[in-house]
Amino acid sequence: MAAGPSDRAAASVYLNGLVLDFQNLQGELSNGNVGANGKLKILPSINDLLPGTVSSLPLNPDTPAATPGEDSFQVRLNNLALNLRNPAGSYRGKVNGAVTVDGSLYLLEPLVSGQVTLSDGVLTLPDVDEAGEATPPSPAPVSVYRPLPPVFQNFSLTLADNIRLAIPPIVDVRAAGDLALAGTFPDIKPTGRINLPAGRINLLTTEFRLTGDNNYAEFDPKDSRIDPYLVADLSAVLADSAGGGTTLTTASPFPRNEIADD
């Protein structure tokens, strides 16, 4: 994502040993604004690597001990208009939320938690290969000279107003709901249910429309790949070869174990 002519940011950043201390970072980005503050460790402390080895009490007895996570690096996202692309998929739309980063950049994985809301956008999943499976993104090779990939835990993603879920040219549906994300990037697994109030699924020469009020996709983290269980009522207009006209029929183009239609 390239910076636009109106994007700007200001912050006070201090290097305290092996810790970056961000104080009141404020920026205008993609028609929205970003705020951040807190401490981001470059390398973990001895107590991070070996908990309990070193006392975490302050040297000055009059100074209260820090609450765990109190000095974490915290980012606030307000009404950003983003266009993100990577091998795992892409997203173009608005983003709001708050994200907290613990851990460190090297030796100990960054721990990412928080809540992000997507709205007024399109979430596109990657194309599938000939075997019908999405091509997984390749993780970066491990190196002591490269920051470790972040680990997502206690992280929720909300699909809010006017979100479309697309797998071109097969699926284009409206989506709403909440997902819990967990795992080490890029192998992040979603858990939860996404409602599908409307949309279409194209198979060969037939376009199926979602009907009814109980269409949803259920994500299970135990699946080896992101392959939700889909429950949907589908309708299609099919040619009536005997009568020369058309009839509206309700049918499922998928095996029973992939889609349950009522």
Protein Blocks (a to p, Z undefined) as FASTA:
>chain_A
ZZdfkbccddddddehjaccdehiacdeehiacddedjddfbdcfklmmghkaccbdfbl
klccddehklpccdddehiacddddfkbccddddedddddehjfehpacddedddddehi
adddddddfkopacddddddddfkbccddddehiacdddehiacdddfkbccddeddddd
edjdfbdcdedddddfbccddehjbccddedjbdccdddfkbmbdcdddddddddddddf
knopacdddddfbdfklpccZZ
